[in-house]
Amino acid sequence: MSRRVVTMITAGVLLLLLGVGGSQLPVPYVALSPGPTLDTLGNDTGGKEIIQIAGQTERKSNGHLNLTTVGVRDRLDLFTAFRAWLDRRASVVPREEIYPPGKSDQEVDQETTQQFVDSQDTAEFAALGELGYPQQVVIQSVPKGSPSTGKLAEKDVVTSIEGKPVRGYEDVSNVLVALAPGTEVTVGYSRAGKPGSTKIVTTKPTDRKGAAVGVVLTLRRKAPFQVKIQLDESIGGPSAGLMFALGIMEKVGPDELTGGKFIAGTGTIDRDGSVGPIGGIQLKMIGARDKGAVVFLVPKDNCADALARPPAGLQLIKVGTLHEAVVALKALKAGQPVPSC
């Protein structure tokens, strides 16, 4: 056998081994790509309405307010990672950016799922606040062994303490911090719409000075209707908060916001309406444009990344708060200038 034939056979075997190895050799990276883009004013892929309103007729809009997501492909081999790296519609990042060391995949998934649920509650609170509905201090739970056991109950609205009206956490804490443990206090409440009051002997708090009544409090908005967000998609993280809030406002607010346009966006939201930055902005814009969006709401701190590679035909609007987003959408509807990235 000639040297040339041996060389060719050897090269072929090496290429075969490289091909087999490249298709099986795992790499510590994940591939990110545009994920599902869903209209908060419509239904999920299972046909269920995403934002449901009970107790009030909701507005039917001809426009869209789409949340956007990023898809994650894990367990990459060398060749798949390389192909994704060459794809302008994908991004390859170290796996630890998505799945931090020291946490199992299940723990990460549970955290992102909880963030998604929390973002829905926060979006409702912010939206109803923007619409002017007052906040209430509500009992979230009464721990076992609490001095309030049998006196206060979950879902009670705290209306007063020691005769002083309660509208926020500070109204409760300002009274309790000045008291010694063992002091009896009178708490006014509303239960299922009926007023009541009770006397509670305070206990010593574990994390501050003063006294405590032994309940876990939360805030909610008082509105003449109920909001339920239901989404049967495997979506996690807090980045849909802004679009959920706008979707609620579109359905129950006094003004139509979309003007019939296909609007998409992203951004976390706090209870005070602040909009925060997110990851994967470029991929989310691609997914939105593919779906038909012509306008994209960008958190102000994401503008630099968004401008690095904006899809053609997609107008970028910069927002820092829910109120700014509402003002911008009204201006867009009226044909007036809007804040751009």
Summary of the structure (lengths in Angstrom):
residues: 341
radius of gyration: 26.4
end to end distance: 68.1
largest distance: 103.1
contacts: 1074
relative contact order: 0.16
helix: 33%
strand: 28%
